[in-house]
Amino acid sequence: MIKIKAKIKLYSGENKRKYPFINGYKPLFLFIEELKTSGRITLFIQEEFIPGEQEVVEISFLNTKYLGQDFKVGKCIKFHESMEPLGEGERIEIL
C-alpha cells in the first residue's frame, strides 16, 4: 500500500457530479494511459467534499503496480467515476 497527500478539485457544472462525496470515497484514478486503479480518499478538514471545492486530502492505493514509473511529487492526478472525469489534482507528498 502507498499513501499520498494531494490537493484535489472536484469538477462542478453541467454533466458533472452534482452531489458531494464523503470520507472514504473510492473513485478510479488514471496514472497510466487507459489503465485505472481505485484509491481511497481521506478528508482532513470536513466530512463532505462539494463539487467546485479544492482541498488537501490523503489518498491510499492498495496496488502500486498501476501507479506507473513516473509516480512523483508535483505530478497531476485525474480521478473518475466510471468513464466520467470527476476531478483532478496534484501530488504534494508521498507518505
C-alpha positions in Angstrom: 0.0 0.0 0.0 1.1 3.6 -0.7 -0.4 6.8 0.6 -0.1 10.3 -0.8 -1.1 13.8 0.2 -2.7 15.7 -2.7 -4.6 18.9 -3.4 -7.6 17.9 -5.4 -10.5 19.7 -7.1 -13.9 18.2 -7.7 -15.4 19.4 -11.0 -18.7 21.2 -11.0 -21.0 22.3 -13.8 -23.2 20.7 -16.4 -22.7 16.9 -16.8 -20.5 16.7 -13.7 -21.1 15.3 -10.3 -24.0 17.1 -8.6 -23.6 15.7 -5.1 -20.7 15.8 -2.6 -18.8 12.7 -1.6 -17.9 11.7 1.9 -14.8 10.5 3.7 -13.7 7.1 2.4 -14.9 7.7 -1.2 -13.2 5.3 -3.7 -13.1 6.7 -7.3 -10.9 5.4 -10.1 -7.5 7.1 -10.7 -5.7 7.3 -14.0 -1.9 7.2 -13.9 -1.1 5.0 -16.9 -2.9 5.7 -20.1 -6.0 3.6 -20.5 -5.4 1.9 -17.1 -7.4 3.0 -14.0 -6.9 1.9 -10.4 -9.0 2.6 -7.3 -7.9 4.7 -4.4 -9.5 5.7 -1.1 -9.8 9.4 -0.3 -9.5 10.5 3.3 -10.7 14.0 4.1 -8.8 16.0 6.7 -10.9 19.2 7.2 -14.5 18.4 6.5 -16.9 15.5 6.3 -18.1 16.2 2.7 -16.3 17.3 -0.4 -18.6 19.5 -2.5 -18.3 19.9 -6.3 -16.3 23.0 -7.1 -14.2 22.9 -3.9 -10.5 22.3 -3.5 -8.9 20.6 -0.5 -5.8 18.7 0.6 -6.6 15.0 1.1 -4.9 11.7 1.7 -5.3 9.0 -0.9 -4.4 5.4 -0.3 -3.7 2.9 -3.1 -3.5 -0.8 -2.4 -2.0 -1.9 -5.7 1.2 0.1 -6.6 1.6 -1.8 -9.8 -0.8 0.5 -11.6 0.7 3.8 -10.5 3.3 3.9 -13.2 7.1 4.7 -13.3 6.5 8.5 -13.1 4.8 8.5 -9.7 6.3 11.6 -8.2 5.5 14.7 -6.2 4.2 17.6 -8.4 2.6 15.3 -11.0 -1.1 15.6 -12.0 -3.8 13.3 -10.7 -7.1 12.7 -12.5 -9.9 10.7 -11.0 -13.1 9.3 -12.5 -16.4 7.6 -11.8 -16.9 5.1 -14.5 -15.9 6.8 -17.7 -16.7 10.3 -16.5 -13.9 12.5 -15.1 -14.7 13.8 -11.6 -11.8 16.0 -10.8 -8.0 16.5 -10.8 -5.2 17.5 -8.5 -1.6 17.5 -7.7 0.5 15.1 -5.6 2.2 17.2 -2.9 3.7 14.5 -0.7 4.3 10.7 -0.9 3.8 9.4 2.6 
